[in-house]
Every structure is written in C-alpha cells, then in structure tokens.
Amino acid sequence: MHIFIDADACPVKEETFRVALRYGLTVHLVANGPLRVPAEGDVRLVVVSDGFDAADNWIAEQAGPGDIVITADIQLAKRCLDNQAKVIGPSGRSFTPANIGSALASRALMQDLRDMGVVQGGNAPMTKQDKSQFLQELDRVIHAVKRGR
C-alpha cells in the first residue's frame, strides 16, 4: 500500500505524513517543483515537469489497487478510481465509484457558473474540523485496504 499526494496545493500533507509514519507506509509526494520532505518516515518526493497535468498523469499511471490517493482534483480522482485506487479529498470526503459521477457533474456546473460570472471565488479555507475529518477518513480507508475492502 502506497499513498500518493497531489502535492502542489494539498493542505493536509503534514497530517498524511504523520499517519503514514504511524502505519509504516510509503508516501509519494508528487509536485511540479521541490517541496520539503520530512526526515522521518518513507516520504519520496517526485518532481514532474511543469507540463499540463504532469503530476496528475504520473499519479494516475502509478496508483492502483491497494493504494490511496489524496487529491482535491475530481478528474484525477476519477482516473484513480478507474485504476481501483482509493481516493480521499483534503476535507475528508472519499471519492467512490458511487459518488464520482455527481462530483464531476457538480464540478462542471460550478465551472459554468464561474464562467458566467454568477459564482466567484474558490473553496472555503480548511478548518480544524476538515482536518479532523480527513484524519478519520484516512485512518478508516487504511484499515479498509488492509482488510482487503
């Protein structure tokens, strides 16, 4: 089991590192540029080119059954689910085959509303509750993968 982090804008890297260290898991921190890697644990920095979707493409090619992907990118989540990886968003929401279609539709709707100027701004900032929910979900998914679910 490996954990892949879509790292450039991920707000839960440190939390993921701590959980991975506790379980002895390898983390692949995938980014378009250098990032700080903790001295403890098995965290591997993967720097990809600045090309469009280079980090997403690398993660989607590597992640498969038994792996966990941390990303807010719904299109990347779909690609990883297609490869049978587990996917968790930074706010603690797991993407599943049952909910990815509605997540993609919501993403497309919000993009259309932004393009029309009806909606402005981005996502709300991370809260302590979001991080707590993320940690609970990551722990739950790790246990599910270990049980073969």
N, CA, C and O atoms as a GROMACS GRO file, in nm:
protein
  596
    1MET      N    1   0.084  -0.118   0.000
    1MET     CA    2   0.000   0.000   0.000
    1MET      C    3   0.088   0.124   0.000
    1MET      O    4   0.178   0.138   0.083
    2HIS      N    5   0.061   0.212  -0.095
    2HIS     CA    6   0.132   0.340  -0.105
    2HIS      C    7   0.029   0.452  -0.099
    2HIS      O    8  -0.087   0.434  -0.137
    3ILE      N    9   0.072   0.568  -0.050
    3ILE     CA   10  -0.011   0.686  -0.052
    3ILE      C   11   0.051   0.785  -0.150
    3ILE      O   12   0.171   0.814  -0.145
    4PHE      N   13  -0.032   0.835  -0.241
    4PHE     CA   14   0.012   0.934  -0.339
    4PHE      C   15  -0.057   1.066  -0.307
    4PHE      O   16  -0.179   1.072  -0.293
    5ILE      N   17   0.022   1.173  -0.295
    5ILE     CA   18  -0.035   1.304  -0.266
    5ILE      C   19  -0.016   1.394  -0.387
    5ILE      O   20   0.096   1.415  -0.433
    6ASP      N   21  -0.126   1.448  -0.438
    6ASP     CA   22  -0.125   1.552  -0.540
    6ASP      C   23  -0.087   1.679  -0.464
    6ASP      O   24  -0.173   1.749  -0.411
    7ALA      N   25   0.044   1.708  -0.458
    7ALA     CA   26   0.100   1.788  -0.351
    7ALA      C   27   0.103   1.939  -0.370
    7ALA      O   28   0.109   2.011  -0.270
    8ASP      N   29   0.099   1.990  -0.489
    8ASP     CA   30   0.123   2.133  -0.509
    8ASP      C   31   0.033   2.222  -0.423
    8ASP      O   32   0.080   2.322  -0.369
    9ALA      N   33  -0.093   2.189  -0.410
    9ALA     CA   34  -0.184   2.272  -0.331
    9ALA      C   35  -0.251   2.194  -0.218
    9ALA      O   36  -0.356   2.237  -0.168
   10CYS      N   37  -0.194   2.083  -0.178
   10CYS     CA   38  -0.258   1.998  -0.077
   10CYS      C   39  -0.237   2.054   0.064
   10CYS      O   40  -0.124   2.073   0.107
   11PRO      N   41  -0.347   2.082   0.136
   11PRO     CA   42  -0.335   2.139   0.270
   11PRO      C   43  -0.318   2.036   0.381
   11PRO      O   44  -0.308   2.074   0.498
   12VAL      N   45  -0.314   1.907   0.348
   12VAL     CA   46  -0.306   1.804   0.452
   12VAL      C   47  -0.182   1.714   0.436
   12VAL      O   48  -0.185   1.597   0.472
   13LYS      N   49  -0.076   1.770   0.383
   13LYS     CA   50   0.048   1.692   0.367
   13LYS      C   51   0.103   1.647   0.502
   13LYS      O   52   0.132   1.529   0.521
   14GLU      N   53   0.117   1.740   0.595
   14GLU     CA   54   0.177   1.708   0.725
   14GLU      C   55   0.094   1.602   0.798
   14GLU      O   56   0.150   1.511   0.860
   15GLU      N   57  -0.037   1.614   0.792
   15GLU     CA   58  -0.124   1.516   0.856
   15GLU      C   59  -0.104   1.378   0.794
   15GLU      O   60  -0.100   1.277   0.864
   16THR      N   61  -0.092   1.375   0.662
   16THR     CA   62  -0.071   1.247   0.593
   16THR      C   63   0.063   1.187   0.631
   16THR      O   64   0.072   1.066   0.652
   17PHE      N   65   0.167   1.268   0.640
   17PHE     CA   66   0.299   1.219   0.680
   17PHE      C   67   0.292   1.151   0.816
   17PHE      O   68   0.349   1.043   0.835
   18ARG      N   69   0.224   1.214   0.911
   18ARG     CA   70   0.216   1.157   1.047
   18ARG      C   71   0.144   1.023   1.047
   18ARG      O   72   0.188   0.929   1.113
   19VAL      N   73   0.033   1.014   0.974
   19VAL     CA   74  -0.043   0.889   0.969
   19VAL      C   75   0.040   0.781   0.901
   19VAL      O   76   0.046   0.667   0.948
   20ALA      N   77   0.105   0.814   0.790
   20ALA     CA   78   0.187   0.717   0.717
   20ALA      C   79   0.301   0.667   0.804
   20ALA      O   80   0.334   0.548   0.802
   21LEU      N   81   0.362   0.755   0.881
   21LEU     CA   82   0.470   0.714   0.971
   21LEU      C   83   0.418   0.615   1.074
   21LEU      O   84   0.484   0.515   1.103
   22ARG      N   85   0.302   0.642   1.130
   22ARG     CA   86   0.242   0.553   1.230
   22ARG      C   87   0.217   0.414   1.174
   22ARG      O   88   0.235   0.314   1.244
   23TYR      N   89   0.175   0.405   1.047
   23TYR     CA   90   0.145   0.276   0.985
   23TYR      C   91   0.262   0.217   0.906
   23TYR      O   92   0.253   0.105   0.855
   24GLY      N   93   0.372   0.291   0.895
   24GLY     CA   94   0.487   0.242   0.819
   24GLY      C   95   0.462   0.239   0.669
   24GLY      O   96   0.510   0.148   0.601
   25LEU      N   97   0.388   0.336   0.617
   25LEU     CA   98   0.354   0.339   0.475
   25LEU      C   99   0.444   0.435   0.398
   25LEU      O  100   0.495   0.532   0.453
   26THR      N  101   0.463   0.405   0.271
   26THR     CA  102   0.537   0.493   0.182
   26THR      C  103   0.445   0.599   0.125
   26THR      O  104   0.333   0.570   0.083
   27VAL      N  105   0.494   0.723   0.125
   27VAL     CA  106   0.420   0.836   0.068
   27VAL      C  107   0.497   0.888  -0.052
   27VAL      O  108   0.617   0.912  -0.043
   28HIS      N  109   0.428   0.906  -0.164
   28HIS     CA  110   0.485   0.969  -0.282
   28HIS      C  111   0.426   1.109  -0.291
   28HIS      O  112   0.306   1.125  -0.316
   29LEU      N  113   0.508   1.208  -0.270
   29LEU     CA  114   0.470   1.348  -0.273
   29LEU      C  115   0.498   1.398  -0.415
   29LEU      O  116   0.614   1.420  -0.450
   30VAL      N  117   0.395   1.415  -0.496
   30VAL     CA  118   0.411   1.444  -0.638
   30VAL      C  119   0.381   1.592  -0.663
   30VAL      O  120   0.272   1.641  -0.634
   31ALA      N  121   0.481   1.663  -0.718
   31ALA     CA  122   0.470   1.808  -0.735
   31ALA      C  123   0.544   1.854  -0.859
   31ALA      O  124   0.624   1.780  -0.917
   32ASN      N  125   0.517   1.978  -0.899
   32ASN     CA  126   0.586   2.038  -1.014
   32ASN      C  127   0.717   2.105  -0.975
   32ASN      O  128   0.790   2.152  -1.062
   33GLY      N  129   0.746   2.110  -0.847
   33GLY     CA  130   0.871   2.172  -0.800
   33GLY      C  131   0.911   2.114  -0.668
   33GLY      O  132   0.836   2.035  -0.609
   34PRO      N  133   1.028   2.151  -0.618
   34PRO     CA  134   1.077   2.094  -0.492
   34PRO      C  135   0.990   2.134  -0.373
   34PRO      O  136   0.944   2.248  -0.363
   35LEU      N  137   0.968   2.040  -0.284
   35LEU     CA  138   0.895   2.063  -0.160
   35LEU      C  139   0.975   2.002  -0.046
   35LEU      O  140   1.062   1.917  -0.067
   36ARG      N  141   0.945   2.047   0.075
   36ARG     CA  142   1.011   1.992   0.193
   36ARG      C  143   0.960   1.851   0.220
   36ARG      O  144   0.839   1.825   0.219
   37VAL      N  145   1.053   1.761   0.246
   37VAL     CA  146   1.020   1.624   0.278
   37VAL      C  147   1.066   1.598   0.421
   37VAL      O  148   1.178   1.632   0.457
   38PRO      N  149   0.980   1.539   0.504
   38PRO     CA  150   1.021   1.515   0.643
   38PRO      C  151   1.136   1.416   0.652
   38PRO      O  152   1.150   1.328   0.566
   39ALA      N  153   1.216   1.430   0.756
   39ALA     CA  154   1.330   1.339   0.777
   39ALA      C  155   1.283   1.202   0.822
   39ALA      O  156   1.349   1.101   0.795
   40GLU      N  157   1.169   1.196   0.890
   40GLU     CA  158   1.116   1.070   0.941
   40GLU      C  159   1.026   1.006   0.838
   40GLU      O  160   0.962   1.074   0.758
   41GLY      N  161   1.020   0.874   0.842
   41GLY     CA  162   0.929   0.800   0.757
   41GLY      C  163   0.982   0.782   0.616
   41GLY      O  164   1.094   0.823   0.584
   42ASP      N  165   0.900   0.721   0.533
   42ASP     CA  166   0.936   0.691   0.395
   42ASP      C  167   0.855   0.781   0.302
   42ASP      O  168   0.754   0.739   0.244
   43VAL      N  169   0.901   0.906   0.289
   43VAL     CA  170   0.835   1.003   0.202
   43VAL      C  171   0.928   1.029   0.084
   43VAL      O  172   1.042   1.071   0.101
   44ARG      N  173   0.876   1.004  -0.035
   44ARG     CA  174   0.956   1.019  -0.157
   44ARG      C  175   0.901   1.135  -0.240
   44ARG      O  176   0.784   1.133  -0.281
   45LEU      N  177   0.984   1.233  -0.265
   45LEU     CA  178   0.945   1.346  -0.348
   45LEU      C  179   0.961   1.309  -0.494
   45LEU      O  180   1.067   1.265  -0.537
   46VAL      N  181   0.855   1.327  -0.570
   46VAL     CA  182   0.857   1.304  -0.714
   46VAL      C  183   0.830   1.439  -0.779
   46VAL      O  184   0.718   1.491  -0.772
   47VAL      N  185   0.932   1.496  -0.843
   47VAL     CA  186   0.916   1.624  -0.912
   47VAL      C  187   0.896   1.593  -1.060
   47VAL      O  188   0.981   1.533  -1.125
   48VAL      N  189   0.780   1.636  -1.111
   48VAL     CA  190   0.747   1.614  -1.252
   48VAL      C  191   0.767   1.743  -1.328
   48VAL      O  192   0.792   1.848  -1.268
   49SER      N  193   0.756   1.739  -1.458
   49SER     CA  194   0.772   1.859  -1.539
   49SER      C  195   0.659   1.957  -1.512
   49SER      O  196   0.560   1.924  -1.447
   50ASP      N  197   0.675   2.077  -1.563
   50ASP     CA  198   0.570   2.178  -1.549
   50ASP      C  199   0.458   2.158  -1.650
   50ASP      O  200   0.367   2.240  -1.659
   51GLY      N  201   0.465   2.051  -1.727
   51GLY     CA  202   0.364   2.026  -1.829
   51GLY      C  203   0.224   2.015  -1.772
   51GLY      O  204   0.207   1.977  -1.656
   52PHE      N  205   0.125   2.047  -1.854
   52PHE     CA  206  -0.015   2.042  -1.812
   52PHE      C  207  -0.049   1.902  -1.762
   52PHE      O  208  -0.030   1.804  -1.833
   53ASP      N  209  -0.100   1.893  -1.642
   53ASP     CA  210  -0.143   1.767  -1.579
   53ASP      C  211  -0.030   1.666  -1.559
   53ASP      O  212  -0.057   1.547  -1.546
   54ALA      N  213   0.095   1.710  -1.556
   54ALA     CA  214   0.207   1.617  -1.541
   54ALA      C  215   0.199   1.541  -1.408
   54ALA      O  216   0.220   1.419  -1.406
   55ALA      N  217   0.169   1.610  -1.300
   55ALA     CA  218   0.158   1.542  -1.170
   55ALA      C  219   0.039   1.446  -1.171
   55ALA      O  220   0.049   1.333  -1.122
   56ASP      N  221  -0.074   1.491  -1.225
   56ASP     CA  222  -0.192   1.405  -1.233
   56ASP      C  223  -0.163   1.280  -1.315
   56ASP      O  224  -0.200   1.169  -1.276
   57ASN      N  225  -0.097   1.298  -1.429
   57ASN     CA  226  -0.066   1.184  -1.515
   57ASN      C  227   0.024   1.084  -1.444
   57ASN      O  228   0.003   0.963  -1.454
   58TRP      N  229   0.125   1.133  -1.372
   58TRP     CA  230   0.217   1.044  -1.302
   58TRP      C  231   0.141   0.965  -1.195
   58TRP      O  232   0.158   0.843  -1.184
   59ILE      N  233   0.058   1.033  -1.117
   59ILE     CA  234  -0.017   0.965  -1.012
   59ILE      C  235  -0.112   0.862  -1.072
   59ILE      O  236  -0.117   0.748  -1.025
   60ALA      N  237  -0.186   0.900  -1.176
   60ALA     CA  238  -0.283   0.809  -1.238
   60ALA      C  239  -0.215   0.686  -1.297
   60ALA      O  240  -0.274   0.577  -1.298
   61GLU      N  241  -0.092   0.702  -1.345
   61GLU     CA  242  -0.019   0.587  -1.400
   61GLU      C  243   0.035   0.494  -1.291
   61GLU      O  244   0.052   0.375  -1.315
   62GLN      N  245   0.061   0.548  -1.173
   62GLN     CA  246   0.124   0.469  -1.066
   62GLN      C  247   0.024   0.405  -0.970
   62GLN      O  248   0.044   0.292  -0.927
   63ALA      N  249  -0.082   0.477  -0.936
   63ALA     CA  250  -0.176   0.432  -0.833
   63ALA      C  251  -0.265   0.320  -0.885
   63ALA      O  252  -0.315   0.325  -0.997
   64GLY      N  253  -0.284   0.220  -0.800
   64GLY     CA  254  -0.369   0.108  -0.839
   64GLY      C  255  -0.433   0.044  -0.717
   64GLY      O  256  -0.440   0.106  -0.611
   65PRO      N  257  -0.479  -0.079  -0.731
   65PRO     CA  258  -0.545  -0.147  -0.621
   65PRO      C  259  -0.456  -0.149  -0.495
   65PRO      O  260  -0.337  -0.178  -0.503
   66GLY      N  261  -0.516  -0.117  -0.382
   66GLY     CA  262  -0.443  -0.117  -0.256
   66GLY      C  263  -0.373   0.014  -0.225
   66GLY      O  264  -0.316   0.029  -0.117
   67ASP      N  265  -0.376   0.109  -0.318
   67ASP     CA  266  -0.312   0.239  -0.296
   67ASP      C  267  -0.418   0.344  -0.259
   67ASP      O  268  -0.537   0.326  -0.283
   68ILE      N  269  -0.370   0.453  -0.199
   68ILE     CA  270  -0.457   0.564  -0.158
   68ILE      C  271  -0.404   0.690  -0.222
   68ILE      O  272  -0.284   0.717  -0.218
   69VAL      N  273  -0.492   0.768  -0.282
   69VAL     CA  274  -0.457   0.895  -0.345
   69VAL      C  275  -0.525   1.007  -0.267
   69VAL      O  276  -0.644   0.999  -0.237
   70ILE      N  277  -0.448   1.112  -0.236
   70ILE     CA  278  -0.500   1.230  -0.170
   70ILE      C  279  -0.502   1.342  -0.274
   70ILE      O  280  -0.396   1.386  -0.320
   71THR      N  281  -0.621   1.388  -0.311
   71THR     CA  282  -0.633   1.494  -0.411
   71THR      C  283  -0.768   1.565  -0.399
   71THR      O  284  -0.867   1.506  -0.357
   72ALA      N  285  -0.769   1.692  -0.437
   72ALA     CA  286  -0.893   1.768  -0.450
   72ALA      C  287  -0.939   1.771  -0.595
   72ALA      O  288  -1.047   1.822  -0.626
   73ASP      N  289  -0.857   1.718  -0.684
   73ASP     CA  290  -0.885   1.720  -0.828
   73ASP      C  291  -0.981   1.606  -0.861
   73ASP      O  292  -0.944   1.489  -0.858
   74ILE      N  293  -1.105   1.641  -0.894
   74ILE     CA  294  -1.209   1.541  -0.916
   74ILE      C  295  -1.180   1.458  -1.040
   74ILE      O  296  -1.209   1.338  -1.043
   75GLN      N  297  -1.123   1.520  -1.143
   75GLN     CA  298  -1.091   1.443  -1.264
   75GLN      C  299  -0.979   1.341  -1.235
   75GLN      O  300  -0.984   1.229  -1.285
   76LEU      N  301  -0.879   1.380  -1.157
   76LEU     CA  302  -0.776   1.285  -1.116
   76LEU      C  303  -0.836   1.176  -1.029
   76LEU      O  304  -0.800   1.059  -1.042
   77ALA      N  305  -0.927   1.213  -0.940
   77ALA     CA  306  -0.994   1.113  -0.856
   77ALA      C  307  -1.061   1.006  -0.941
   77ALA      O  308  -1.051   0.887  -0.912
   78LYS      N  309  -1.129   1.048  -1.047
   78LYS     CA  310  -1.197   0.954  -1.137
   78LYS      C  311  -1.097   0.859  -1.203
   78LYS      O  312  -1.121   0.739  -1.211
   79ARG      N  313  -0.987   0.914  -1.250
   79ARG     CA  314  -0.885   0.830  -1.315
   79ARG      C  315  -0.828   0.727  -1.218
   79ARG      O  316  -0.806   0.612  -1.255
   80CYS      N  317  -0.806   0.768  -1.095
   80CYS     CA  318  -0.750   0.676  -0.995
   80CYS      C  319  -0.852   0.571  -0.953
   80CYS      O  320  -0.817   0.455  -0.932
   81LEU      N  321  -0.978   0.612  -0.940
   81LEU     CA  322  -1.083   0.514  -0.911
   81LEU      C  323  -1.094   0.411  -1.022
   81LEU      O  324  -1.115   0.293  -0.996
   82ASP      N  325  -1.078   0.456  -1.148
   82ASP     CA  326  -1.080   0.363  -1.261
   82ASP      C  327  -0.968   0.259  -1.250
   82ASP      O  328  -0.981   0.149  -1.302
   83ASN      N  329  -0.860   0.295  -1.182
   83ASN     CA  330  -0.747   0.202  -1.160
   83ASN      C  331  -0.760   0.129  -1.027
   83ASN      O  332  -0.667   0.061  -0.984
   84GLN      N  333  -0.875   0.142  -0.963
   84GLN     CA  334  -0.910   0.072  -0.839
   84GLN      C  335  -0.833   0.121  -0.716
   84GLN      O  336  -0.822   0.048  -0.617
   85ALA      N  337  -0.779   0.242  -0.721
   85ALA     CA  338  -0.718   0.302  -0.602
   85ALA      C  339  -0.830   0.365  -0.519
   85ALA      O  340  -0.938   0.393  -0.570
   86LYS      N  341  -0.802   0.387  -0.392
   86LYS     CA  342  -0.893   0.461  -0.303
   86LYS      C  343  -0.854   0.608  -0.313
   86LYS      O  344  -0.736   0.639  -0.328
   87VAL      N  345  -0.952   0.698  -0.304
   87VAL     CA  346  -0.924   0.841  -0.321
   87VAL      C  347  -0.994   0.920  -0.211
   87VAL      O  348  -1.114   0.902  -0.185
   88ILE      N  349  -0.917   1.009  -0.147
   88ILE     CA  350  -0.971   1.094  -0.041
   88ILE      C  351  -0.939   1.239  -0.075
   88ILE      O  352  -0.826   1.271  -0.113
   89GLY      N  353  -1.038   1.326  -0.060
   89GLY     CA  354  -1.017   1.469  -0.075
   89GLY      C  355  -0.962   1.527   0.054
   89GLY      O  356  -0.978   1.466   0.160
   90PRO      N  357  -0.898   1.643   0.048
   90PRO     CA  358  -0.837   1.702   0.167
   90PRO      C  359  -0.935   1.734   0.280
   90PRO      O  360  -0.894   1.745   0.396
   91SER      N  361  -1.063   1.749   0.248
   91SER     CA  362  -1.160   1.778   0.353
   91SER      C  363  -1.214   1.651   0.418
   91SER      O  364  -1.297   1.657   0.509
   92GLY      N  365  -1.164   1.535   0.372
   92GLY     CA  366  -1.205   1.409   0.434
   92GLY      C  367  -1.314   1.335   0.361
   92GLY      O  368  -1.366   1.236   0.411
   93ARG      N  369  -1.351   1.382   0.244
   93ARG     CA  370  -1.453   1.314   0.164
   93ARG      C  371  -1.386   1.210   0.076
   93ARG      O  372  -1.296   1.243  -0.002
   94SER      N  373  -1.429   1.085   0.088
   94SER     CA  374  -1.380   0.982  -0.002
   94SER      C  375  -1.457   0.990  -0.133
   94SER      O  376  -1.579   1.005  -0.134
   95PHE      N  377  -1.384   0.980  -0.242
   95PHE     CA  378  -1.447   0.966  -0.372
   95PHE      C  379  -1.461   0.817  -0.398
   95PHE      O  380  -1.367   0.740  -0.375
   96THR      N  381  -1.578   0.776  -0.445
   96THR     CA  382  -1.606   0.636  -0.470
   96THR      C  383  -1.670   0.621  -0.608
   96THR      O  384  -1.714   0.721  -0.666
   97PRO      N  385  -1.675   0.499  -0.661
   97PRO     CA  386  -1.746   0.481  -0.788
   97PRO      C  387  -1.892   0.527  -0.780
   97PRO      O  388  -1.950   0.569  -0.880
   98ALA      N  389  -1.951   0.520  -0.660
   98ALA     CA  390  -2.092   0.559  -0.644
   98ALA      C  391  -2.112   0.710  -0.643
   98ALA      O  392  -2.220   0.756  -0.680
   99ASN      N  393  -2.011   0.789  -0.603
   99ASN     CA  394  -2.034   0.934  -0.594
   99ASN      C  395  -1.950   1.017  -0.691
   99ASN      O  396  -1.967   1.139  -0.696
  100ILE      N  397  -1.862   0.955  -0.768
  100ILE     CA  398  -1.773   1.034  -0.854
  100ILE      C  399  -1.851   1.100  -0.969
  100ILE      O  400  -1.814   1.210  -1.011
  101GLY      N  401  -1.955   1.036  -1.018
  101GLY     CA  402  -2.034   1.096  -1.126
  101GLY      C  403  -2.098   1.227  -1.084
  101GLY      O  404  -2.094   1.326  -1.157
  102SER      N  405  -2.158   1.229  -0.965
  102SER     CA  406  -2.220   1.352  -0.918
  102SER      C  407  -2.115   1.458  -0.885
  102SER      O  408  -2.140   1.577  -0.902
  103ALA      N  409  -1.997   1.415  -0.837
  103ALA     CA  410  -1.889   1.512  -0.809
  103ALA      C  411  -1.842   1.576  -0.940
  103ALA      O  412  -1.818   1.697  -0.944
  104LEU      N  413  -1.828   1.497  -1.046
  104LEU     CA  414  -1.789   1.552  -1.176
  104LEU      C  415  -1.895   1.648  -1.231
  104LEU      O  416  -1.863   1.752  -1.287
  105ALA      N  417  -2.022   1.611  -1.214
  105ALA     CA  418  -2.131   1.697  -1.262
  105ALA      C  419  -2.134   1.828  -1.185
  105ALA      O  420  -2.154   1.934  -1.244
  106SER      N  421  -2.114   1.822  -1.053
  106SER     CA  422  -2.111   1.944  -0.972
  106SER      C  423  -1.994   2.033  -1.011
  106SER      O  424  -2.007   2.155  -1.016
  107ARG      N  425  -1.880   1.971  -1.039
  107ARG     CA  426  -1.762   2.046  -1.082
  107ARG      C  427  -1.792   2.121  -1.212
  107ARG      O  428  -1.760   2.239  -1.226
  108ALA      N  429  -1.853   2.050  -1.308
  108ALA     CA  430  -1.885   2.111  -1.437
  108ALA      C  431  -1.986   2.226  -1.420
  108ALA      O  432  -1.972   2.331  -1.483
  109LEU      N  433  -2.086   2.206  -1.336
  109LEU     CA  434  -2.185   2.310  -1.310
  109LEU      C  435  -2.119   2.434  -1.249
  109LEU      O  436  -2.145   2.546  -1.292
  110MET      N  437  -2.035   2.414  -1.149
  110MET     CA  438  -1.968   2.527  -1.083
  110MET      C  439  -1.877   2.600  -1.181
  110MET      O  440  -1.867   2.723  -1.177
  111GLN      N  441  -1.810   2.527  -1.269
  111GLN     CA  442  -1.725   2.591  -1.369
  111GLN      C  443  -1.809   2.677  -1.463
  111GLN      O  444  -1.769   2.788  -1.497
  112ASP      N  445  -1.924   2.625  -1.506
  112ASP     CA  446  -2.014   2.702  -1.591
  112ASP      C  447  -2.062   2.829  -1.520
  112ASP      O  448  -2.068   2.936  -1.581
  113LEU      N  449  -2.098   2.817  -1.392
  113LEU     CA  450  -2.144   2.933  -1.316
  113LEU      C  451  -2.032   3.036  -1.298
  113LEU      O  452  -2.057   3.156  -1.303
  114ARG      N  453  -1.910   2.989  -1.277
  114ARG     CA  454  -1.795   3.082  -1.268
  114ARG      C  455  -1.773   3.151  -1.402
  114ARG      O  456  -1.748   3.271  -1.406
  115ASP      N  457  -1.781   3.075  -1.512
  115ASP     CA  458  -1.760   3.132  -1.645
  115ASP      C  459  -1.865   3.239  -1.677
  115ASP      O  460  -1.835   3.335  -1.747
  116MET      N  461  -1.986   3.223  -1.625
  116MET     CA  462  -2.093   3.321  -1.648
  116MET      C  463  -2.086   3.437  -1.549
  116MET      O  464  -2.160   3.534  -1.563
  117GLY      N  465  -1.999   3.427  -1.451
  117GLY     CA  466  -1.985   3.533  -1.352
  117GLY      C  467  -2.086   3.526  -1.239
  117GLY      O  468  -2.094   3.618  -1.157
  118VAL      N  469  -2.164   3.419  -1.233
  118VAL     CA  470  -2.265   3.403  -1.128
  118VAL      C  471  -2.199   3.370  -0.995
  118VAL      O  472  -2.242   3.416  -0.890
  119VAL      N  473  -2.094   3.290  -1.000
  119VAL     CA  474  -2.021   3.248  -0.879
  119VAL      C  475  -1.878   3.298  -0.892
  119VAL      O  476  -1.817   3.287  -0.998
  120GLN      N  477  -1.826   3.354  -0.784
  120GLN     CA  478  -1.688   3.399  -0.782
  120GLN      C  479  -1.617   3.339  -0.663
  120GLN      O  480  -1.681   3.295  -0.567
  121GLY      N  481  -1.485   3.337  -0.669
  121GLY     CA  482  -1.406   3.286  -0.557
  121GLY      C  483  -1.384   3.137  -0.567
  121GLY      O  484  -1.433   3.070  -0.658
  122GLY      N  485  -1.310   3.087  -0.470
  122GLY     CA  486  -1.276   2.945  -0.470
  122GLY      C  487  -1.336   2.875  -0.350
  122GLY      O  488  -1.439   2.914  -0.297
  123ASN      N  489  -1.268   2.771  -0.309
  123ASN     CA  490  -1.315   2.691  -0.196
  123ASN      C  491  -1.292   2.766  -0.065
  123ASN      O  492  -1.205   2.853  -0.055
  124ALA      N  493  -1.371   2.730   0.034
  124ALA     CA  494  -1.354   2.787   0.168
  124ALA      C  495  -1.223   2.736   0.227
  124ALA      O  496  -1.179   2.626   0.193
  125PRO      N  497  -1.160   2.814   0.314
  125PRO     CA  498  -1.036   2.769   0.377
  125PRO      C  499  -1.058   2.644   0.462
  125PRO      O  500  -1.169   2.618   0.510
  126MET      N  501  -0.952   2.566   0.479
  126MET     CA  502  -0.958   2.445   0.562
  126MET      C  503  -0.982   2.484   0.708
  126MET      O  504  -0.926   2.582   0.757
  127THR      N  505  -1.066   2.408   0.775
  127THR     CA  506  -1.092   2.428   0.917
  127THR      C  507  -1.031   2.313   0.996
  127THR      O  508  -0.991   2.212   0.939
  128LYS      N  509  -1.024   2.330   1.127
  128LYS     CA  510  -0.978   2.220   1.213
  128LYS      C  511  -1.069   2.099   1.198
  128LYS      O  512  -1.023   1.985   1.201
  129GLN      N  513  -1.197   2.124   1.181
  129GLN     CA  514  -1.294   2.015   1.164
  129GLN      C  515  -1.266   1.939   1.034
  129GLN      O  516  -1.274   1.816   1.030
  130ASP      N  517  -1.234   2.012   0.926
  130ASP     CA  518  -1.199   1.948   0.799
  130ASP      C  519  -1.079   1.856   0.817
  130ASP      O  520  -1.080   1.742   0.771
  131LYS      N  521  -0.975   1.907   0.884
  131LYS     CA  522  -0.854   1.826   0.904
  131LYS      C  523  -0.882   1.705   0.991
  131LYS      O  524  -0.828   1.597   0.966
  132SER      N  525  -0.965   1.722   1.092
  132SER     CA  526  -1.002   1.610   1.178
  132SER      C  527  -1.079   1.505   1.097
  132SER      O  528  -1.054   1.385   1.111
  133GLN      N  529  -1.172   1.551   1.014
  133GLN     CA  530  -1.248   1.458   0.930
  133GLN      C  531  -1.156   1.387   0.832
  133GLN      O  532  -1.173   1.268   0.807
  134PHE      N  533  -1.058   1.459   0.777
  134PHE     CA  534  -0.962   1.397   0.686
  134PHE      C  535  -0.885   1.286   0.758
  134PHE      O  536  -0.871   1.176   0.705
  135LEU      N  537  -0.836   1.315   0.877
  135LEU     CA  538  -0.758   1.216   0.952
  135LEU      C  539  -0.842   1.092   0.983
  135LEU      O  540  -0.792   0.979   0.972
  136GLN      N  541  -0.966   1.111   1.021
  136GLN     CA  542  -1.055   0.997   1.048
  136GLN      C  543  -1.077   0.913   0.923
  136GLN      O  544  -1.073   0.790   0.928
  137GLU      N  545  -1.101   0.981   0.812
  137GLU     CA  546  -1.127   0.909   0.687
  137GLU      C  547  -1.002   0.837   0.638
  137GLU      O  548  -1.011   0.724   0.590
  138LEU      N  549  -0.886   0.900   0.649
  138LEU     CA  550  -0.762   0.835   0.608
  138LEU      C  551  -0.739   0.709   0.691
  138LEU      O  552  -0.703   0.605   0.637
  139ASP      N  553  -0.760   0.717   0.819
  139ASP     CA  554  -0.745   0.602   0.907
  139ASP      C  555  -0.844   0.492   0.868
  139ASP      O  556  -0.807   0.374   0.863
  140ARG      N  557  -0.969   0.530   0.842
  140ARG     CA  558  -1.071   0.432   0.803
  140ARG      C  559  -1.034   0.363   0.672
  140ARG      O  560  -1.047   0.241   0.661
  141VAL      N  561  -0.987   0.441   0.574
  141VAL     CA  562  -0.952   0.383   0.443
  141VAL      C  563  -0.830   0.292   0.456
  141VAL      O  564  -0.827   0.186   0.393
  142ILE      N  565  -0.731   0.330   0.534
  142ILE     CA  566  -0.614   0.243   0.554
  142ILE      C  567  -0.658   0.109   0.611
  142ILE      O  568  -0.614   0.004   0.564
  143HIS      N  569  -0.744   0.112   0.712
  143HIS     CA  570  -0.791  -0.014   0.771
  143HIS      C  571  -0.872  -0.095   0.670
  143HIS      O  572  -0.860  -0.217   0.665
  144ALA      N  573  -0.955  -0.028   0.588
  144ALA     CA  574  -1.033  -0.099   0.486
  144ALA      C  575  -0.943  -0.166   0.383
  144ALA      O  576  -0.967  -0.279   0.344
  145VAL      N  577  -0.839  -0.096   0.339
  145VAL     CA  578  -0.745  -0.152   0.242
  145VAL      C  579  -0.674  -0.273   0.304
  145VAL      O  580  -0.657  -0.376   0.238
  146LYS      N  581  -0.632  -0.260   0.429
  146LYS     CA  582  -0.563  -0.371   0.495
  146LYS      C  583  -0.652  -0.493   0.509
  146LYS      O  584  -0.603  -0.606   0.509
  147ARG      N  585  -0.783  -0.470   0.522
  147ARG     CA  586  -0.879  -0.582   0.531
  147ARG      C  587  -0.918  -0.633   0.393
  147ARG      O  588  -0.990  -0.732   0.381
  148GLY      N  589  -0.870  -0.567   0.288
  148GLY     CA  590  -0.899  -0.612   0.152
  148GLY      C  591  -1.031  -0.564   0.098
  148GLY      O  592  -1.089  -0.627   0.009
  149ARG      N  593  -1.080  -0.451   0.150
  149ARG     CA  594  -1.209  -0.398   0.101
  149ARG      C  595  -1.187  -0.279   0.012
  149ARG      O  596  -1.284  -0.221  -0.039
   0.00000   0.00000   0.00000
